[in-house]
Amino acid sequence: MTIVDGLSLSPEHRKCLRPGEALTDSRGNTYQLPRFFYEVPSWEEAKQLQLTEHFALAELITVDCREASFLFRNPPLYVPCAVRILARYLEEFRSRVEAPVYVSANGGYRSPSHQWDRVCPGAQASPHHWASAADIYRIGDTWLDSEKSITRYARLAAALGDEIFVRPFGRQQGETDDHVHFDLGFLTLVPRGYCES
């Protein structure tokens, strides 16, 4: 995939992707949005491009492309480079659970201009904006819609390493009741040969 500096994109794309801008999370911590992106020439290529053995790029970028008002409906598409790291962790998770892992349609990369974030009052920085989080709704034949299934698979995901964050089961803010939230935090990847200055 071709790497693109987000600051060189069209004004419309920069407005949507906000490369290098600061966002604040619910605790008041500030993070810089990704500046470097993979350029994806077409949806067909996104479907064909295997980031790992079992995860195609399209599985992790579906959400923005379903919104008619977004530039993402018409390629080229731009995805933060950290998406490859997320795919590698999901592949390891799939290996540990010994079953297919399904990411929800709105559970992968979401641009900072995603509809949910525009209409949800108080929307804050989310690792989904960095392409470093995924919401897993099913593993093999198991739907993650109960405390038992979510707790079981959240523990297995967290066991991958201290860098993995999963949300607990529940219906309060910051908890989940129909998926396992799997994230690597606000991970930014600066590709070799590129510089942020």
C-alpha positions as CSV (number, residue, x, y, z in Angstrom):
1,M,0.0,0.0,0.0
2,T,1.1,3.5,-0.7
3,I,1.8,5.7,2.4
4,V,0.5,9.2,2.3
5,D,1.2,12.1,4.6
6,G,-2.2,13.3,5.7
7,L,-1.1,16.9,5.6
8,S,-0.7,16.6,1.8
9,L,-4.3,15.5,1.2
10,S,-7.1,17.6,-0.2
11,P,-8.7,20.2,2.2
12,E,-11.9,18.0,2.2
13,H,-9.9,14.9,3.3
14,R,-7.9,16.8,5.9
15,K,-11.1,18.2,7.3
16,C,-12.5,14.7,7.7
17,L,-9.3,12.9,8.9
18,R,-7.8,15.8,10.9
19,P,-4.2,14.6,10.5
20,G,-2.0,15.5,13.4
21,E,-4.7,17.4,15.3
22,A,-5.2,17.0,19.0
23,L,-8.2,15.2,20.6
24,T,-8.9,14.8,24.2
25,D,-10.3,11.7,25.9
26,S,-12.9,11.5,28.7
27,R,-10.1,11.9,31.4
28,G,-8.8,15.1,29.8
29,N,-5.7,13.5,28.2
30,T,-4.7,14.9,24.8
31,Y,-3.5,12.8,21.9
32,Q,-2.3,13.6,18.4
33,L,-4.4,12.0,15.6
34,P,-2.5,10.0,13.1
35,R,-0.7,11.9,10.4
36,F,0.3,9.0,8.1
37,F,-2.2,6.9,6.2
38,Y,-2.3,4.0,3.7
39,E,-4.0,5.0,0.5
40,V,-6.4,2.4,-0.6
41,P,-7.3,2.9,-4.3
42,S,-10.6,0.9,-4.3
43,W,-13.0,-1.1,-2.2
44,E,-12.1,-4.1,-4.3
45,E,-8.5,-3.7,-3.3
46,A,-9.5,-3.3,0.4
47,K,-11.4,-6.6,0.2
48,Q,-8.5,-8.4,-1.4
49,L,-5.7,-7.0,0.8
50,Q,-4.9,-9.4,3.5
51,L,-3.3,-7.6,6.4
52,T,-2.7,-11.0,8.1
53,E,-3.7,-14.5,7.2
54,H,-7.3,-14.1,8.4
55,F,-8.0,-10.4,8.3
56,A,-8.6,-8.3,5.2
57,L,-8.3,-4.6,5.3
58,A,-12.0,-4.1,4.4
59,E,-13.1,-5.9,7.7
60,L,-11.5,-3.2,9.7
61,I,-12.6,-0.1,7.8
62,T,-16.3,-0.7,7.0
63,V,-18.0,1.9,9.2
64,D,-17.1,5.2,7.5
65,C,-17.8,3.8,4.0
66,R,-21.4,3.2,4.8
67,E,-22.2,6.9,5.3
68,A,-23.4,8.6,2.2
69,S,-22.1,12.0,3.4
70,F,-18.5,10.8,3.7
71,L,-15.7,11.0,1.2
72,F,-15.0,7.4,2.2
73,R,-17.8,6.1,0.0
74,N,-15.8,7.0,-3.0
75,P,-12.1,5.8,-3.1
76,P,-9.4,6.4,-2.7
77,L,-9.7,5.6,1.0
78,Y,-7.2,6.6,3.7
79,V,-6.5,4.5,6.8
80,P,-4.0,5.2,9.6
81,C,-0.9,3.0,9.3
82,A,-1.5,1.4,12.8
83,V,-4.3,-0.7,11.2
84,R,-1.6,-3.3,10.4
85,I,-0.6,-3.6,14.0
86,L,-4.2,-4.0,15.1
87,A,-4.6,-6.8,12.5
88,R,-1.5,-8.6,13.9
89,Y,-2.9,-8.5,17.4
90,L,-6.3,-9.7,16.2
91,E,-4.6,-12.6,14.4
92,E,-2.8,-13.6,17.6
93,F,-6.1,-13.4,19.4
94,R,-7.8,-15.6,16.8
95,S,-5.0,-18.1,17.2
96,R,-5.4,-18.3,20.9
97,V,-9.2,-18.7,20.8
98,E,-8.9,-21.2,17.9
99,A,-11.9,-19.8,16.1
100,P,-12.8,-17.0,13.6
101,V,-13.0,-13.5,15.2
102,Y,-15.7,-11.2,13.8
103,V,-15.4,-7.4,14.0
104,S,-18.7,-5.5,14.0
105,A,-19.5,-3.3,11.0
106,N,-19.0,-0.1,13.1
107,G,-16.3,-1.6,15.3
108,G,-13.0,-1.0,13.4
109,Y,-11.5,2.2,12.2
110,R,-13.7,5.3,12.5
111,S,-12.5,8.6,11.2
112,P,-12.7,11.5,13.7
113,S,-15.5,12.9,11.5
114,H,-17.6,9.7,11.8
115,Q,-21.4,10.2,12.1
116,W,-21.5,8.7,15.6
117,D,-18.9,11.2,16.9
118,R,-20.7,14.1,15.2
119,V,-24.1,13.3,16.8
120,C,-23.1,11.9,20.2
121,P,-22.8,14.7,22.7
122,G,-19.5,14.8,24.4
123,A,-17.8,12.4,21.9
124,Q,-14.1,12.2,22.7
125,A,-10.9,10.7,21.4
126,S,-11.3,7.0,20.8
127,P,-8.6,4.5,19.8
128,H,-11.0,3.7,16.9
129,H,-9.8,7.1,15.4
130,W,-6.3,5.7,15.4
131,A,-7.2,2.4,13.7
132,S,-6.0,0.7,16.9
133,A,-9.3,-0.7,18.3
134,A,-11.9,-3.3,17.3
135,D,-15.2,-4.3,18.6
136,I,-15.6,-8.0,18.4
137,Y,-19.2,-9.3,18.3
138,R,-18.7,-13.0,17.7
139,I,-16.1,-15.6,18.1
140,G,-16.7,-18.8,16.1
141,D,-20.3,-19.7,16.9
142,T,-20.4,-17.7,20.1
143,W,-22.2,-14.4,20.1
144,L,-20.7,-11.9,22.6
145,D,-24.0,-10.8,24.1
146,S,-23.9,-12.1,27.7
147,E,-21.8,-11.4,30.7
148,K,-20.3,-15.0,30.6
149,S,-19.1,-14.8,26.9
150,I,-17.9,-11.2,27.1
151,T,-16.0,-11.8,30.4
152,R,-14.4,-15.0,29.0
153,Y,-13.1,-13.6,25.8
154,A,-12.1,-10.2,27.4
155,R,-9.9,-12.2,29.7
156,L,-8.3,-14.1,26.8
157,A,-7.8,-10.8,24.9
158,A,-6.2,-9.1,27.9
159,A,-3.9,-12.0,28.4
160,L,-2.2,-11.1,25.1
161,G,-0.2,-8.4,26.9
162,D,-0.4,-5.4,29.1
163,E,-0.8,-3.2,26.1
164,I,-4.2,-4.6,25.4
165,F,-7.2,-2.9,26.9
166,V,-10.6,-4.5,27.1
167,R,-13.8,-3.1,28.6
168,P,-15.7,-5.0,31.2
169,F,-19.2,-6.3,30.7
170,G,-22.0,-3.9,31.8
171,R,-24.4,-1.2,30.8
172,Q,-22.6,1.8,32.4
173,Q,-20.4,4.2,30.4
174,G,-17.2,2.6,29.5
175,E,-18.6,-0.9,29.6
176,T,-20.0,-3.2,26.9
177,D,-23.0,-5.6,26.7
178,D,-22.8,-6.9,23.1
179,H,-19.2,-7.1,22.2
180,V,-15.6,-7.2,23.4
181,H,-13.8,-3.9,23.0
182,F,-10.2,-4.7,22.1
183,D,-7.8,-1.8,21.9
184,L,-4.1,-0.9,21.8
185,G,-4.6,2.7,23.0
186,F,-3.7,5.8,21.0
187,L,-1.1,4.1,18.9
188,T,0.4,6.2,16.1
189,L,2.7,4.6,13.5
190,V,5.3,6.8,11.8
191,P,6.5,4.7,8.9
192,R,10.2,4.2,8.3
193,G,11.6,7.0,6.2
194,Y,9.0,9.5,7.3
195,C,9.2,12.2,9.9
196,E,6.5,14.2,11.8
197,S,8.5,17.4,11.8
